Amino acid sequence: MRLLLLILSVVTIAACSNQDTSEQKEDTNAENVETEADKAEEGDSKADSKEDSTEEAESEVTDNVSNEDEETAEEENEAVEEINLLEDSEIVEGFWINYSGVDDARAHMSRTDFIDYDPTEDYTLTGAAYISYFYGDSFIKTNKYGHDGPYLIEKVDAADSIVVSMPKTDQEAVELLTGAVDEASSDEVENTTPDDLVGRGKPDTDNIKGTILFGQDFLSGDDVTEGQRIDNKGNFIDAENYRITEALEYKPSSEYVVTSPVTISFYRNTQFFETVEITEAPAYLPKVDGANYINISFDEQYTFDLNIIEVE
């Protein structure tokens, strides 16, 4: 009997134990299911957040690219904007550069000072005016343009500066713009310098053939006077760092090119004619009829660069 009660007690305890274990497993499984669900929700949330962040980043990049394109377009528009070169030029009243290159007195006229000029660029003239081309101080030619502008002015390869002359009554209407303006016409010169008065401008030294008049020893030896130069009246004056050459033969019928800035004084025997300063070089020497020799005044810094070539 006791044995039967003991067996029943063991069976009852085992059954209770199995029930508790099963409940614990169910609770654990439920907790695991809840944890996996929470993780899935958290993953979805992170994915959504990452997707939102990506979209925001892409939107910011698109906005930045758009802004950069707008800024580039604005910069390009600014870069091509024409500049009126007359705005910053000094205006001289009562003068104009005529067809011979003379700064001629005319009460009804006005002109600019020298304006830098690049023959590879386009320039537009908006009204009636005269364009005079120079290389340094050397005159090349003057072109006249009428009232039916705008005009693309002529390109003159040998020039490095221009002067604009105009009637005072047209001064407010005339502009000289950088670049080619819409509807600007070319080849519209009404009048120009006669061929026999056209200056030569900048020499093409790469293709010049001729005779070099002296060697470097001529500029540094006994053939020069140191510490002096010749002024525009023919006087020998003291000038530190300057030298004067001995007389060199000169023929008005010949063409000469000087390779450095100098001052050239022209003579006929002992008679002084004139002194011409050449500030831009290489340059052609001016023709001075009647002269038969020259003296050169030069800064000693040009001793090893200076020469004169008689062109063939």
Residue pairs with C-beta under 8 A, 6 or more apart in sequence:
80 179
82 124
82 177
82 178
82 179
82 181
83 177
83 178
84 175
84 176
84 177
85 115
85 123
85 176
85 177
85 178
86 112
86 164
86 174
86 175
86 176
89 112
89 113
89 115
89 164
90 112
90 113
91 110
91 111
91 112
91 171
92 110
92 111
92 112
92 113
93 110
93 168
94 105
94 106
94 107
94 109
94 110
95 103
95 104
95 105
95 106
95 109
95 110
95 111
95 165
96 103
96 104
96 106
96 109
96 110
96 111
96 130
96 165
96 166
97 103
97 104
97 111
97 130
97 132
97 139
97 142
97 163
97 165
98 104
98 142
99 141
99 142
99 191
99 192
99 193
99 194
99 197
100 139
100 193
100 197
101 132
101 139
101 140
101 142
101 193
101 197
101 199
103 111
108 167
108 168
108 169
109 165
109 166
109 167
109 168
110 165
110 166
110 167
110 168
110 171
111 163
111 164
111 165
111 166
112 163
112 164
112 165
113 163
114 134
114 161
114 162
114 163
115 161
115 162
115 163
115 164
115 176
116 160
116 161
117 123
117 133
117 159
117 160
117 161
117 162
119 155
119 156
119 157
119 158
119 159
120 155
121 178
121 179
122 152
122 178
122 179
122 180
123 152
123 153
123 176
123 177
123 178
123 179
124 149
124 150
124 151
124 152
124 153
124 175
124 176
124 177
124 178
124 179
124 180
124 181
124 184
125 131
125 145
125 149
125 150
125 151
125 153
125 164
125 174
125 175
125 176
125 177
126 149
126 150
126 173
126 174
126 175
126 176
126 177
126 181
127 147
127 149
127 166
127 170
127 173
127 174
127 175
128 145
128 146
128 147
128 149
128 166
128 167
128 170
128 174
129 144
129 145
129 164
129 165
129 166
129 170
129 174
129 176
130 142
130 143
130 144
130 145
130 164
130 165
130 166
131 142
131 143
131 145
131 153
131 154
131 162
131 163
131 164
132 139
132 141
132 142
132 143
132 162
132 163
132 164
132 165
133 139
133 140
133 141
133 142
133 143
133 156
133 158
133 159
133 161
133 162
133 201
134 140
134 159
134 160
134 161
134 162
134 163
135 158
135 159
135 160
135 161
135 199
135 201
135 202
135 280
135 283
136 160
136 161
136 278
136 279
136 280
136 281
136 283
137 277
137 278
137 279
137 280
138 199
138 200
138 201
138 278
138 280
138 283
138 284
138 286
139 199
140 156
140 158
140 159
140 198
140 199
140 200
140 201
141 156
141 192
141 193
141 197
141 198
141 199
142 165
142 192
142 193
143 153
143 154
143 189
143 191
143 192
143 193
144 189
144 190
144 191
144 192
145 151
145 153
145 188
145 189
145 190
146 188
146 190
148 188
149 184
149 185
149 188
150 177
150 181
150 183
150 184
150 185
151 184
151 185
151 186
151 188
152 180
152 184
152 185
152 186
153 162
153 176
154 189
156 201
157 201
157 202
158 199
158 200
158 201
158 202
159 201
159 202
160 202
160 280
164 174
164 176
166 174
199 284
200 284
202 280
202 282
202 283
203 257
203 282
203 283
203 284
205 257
205 259
205 282
208 257
208 309
208 311
209 311
209 312
210 257
210 309
210 310
210 311
210 312
211 309
211 310
211 312
212 307
212 308
212 309
213 248
213 307
213 308
213 309
213 310
214 245
214 248
214 307
214 308
216 303
216 304
218 224
218 245
219 243
219 245
219 298
219 303
219 306
220 303
223 245
223 246
224 243
224 244
224 245
224 246
225 236
225 243
225 244
226 242
226 243
226 300
227 238
227 239
227 240
227 242
227 243
228 236
228 237
228 238
228 239
228 242
228 243
228 244
228 297
229 236
229 237
229 239
229 242
229 243
229 244
229 263
229 297
230 236
230 237
230 244
230 263
230 265
230 275
230 295
230 297
231 237
231 275
232 274
232 275
233 272
233 275
234 265
234 272
234 275
236 244
239 297
241 299
241 300
241 301
242 297
242 298
242 299
242 300
243 297
243 298
243 300
243 303
244 295
244 296
244 297
245 295
245 296
245 298
246 295
247 267
247 293
247 294
247 295
248 293
248 294
248 295
248 296
248 308
249 292
249 293
250 256
250 266
250 288
250 291
250 292
250 293
250 294
251 292
252 287
252 288
252 289
252 290
252 291
254 310
254 311
255 284
255 285
255 310
255 311
256 284
256 285
256 308
256 309
256 310
256 311
257 282
257 283
257 284
257 285
257 308
257 309
257 311
258 264
258 278
258 281
258 282
258 283
258 284
258 285
258 306
258 307
258 308
258 309
259 281
259 282
259 305
259 306
259 307
259 308
259 309
260 281
260 298
260 302
260 305
260 306
260 307
261 278
261 279
261 280
261 281
261 298
261 299
261 302
262 277
262 278
262 281
262 296
262 297
262 298
262 302
262 306
263 275
263 276
263 277
263 278
263 296
263 297
263 298
264 275
264 276
264 278
264 285
264 286
264 294
264 295
264 296
264 297
265 272
265 274
265 275
265 276
265 294
265 295
265 296
265 297
266 272
266 273
266 274
266 275
266 276
266 288
266 291
266 294
267 273
267 291
267 292
267 293
267 294
267 295
268 290
268 291
268 292
269 292
269 293
273 288
273 290
273 291
274 288
275 297
276 285
276 286
278 285
285 294
285 308
296 306
296 308
298 306
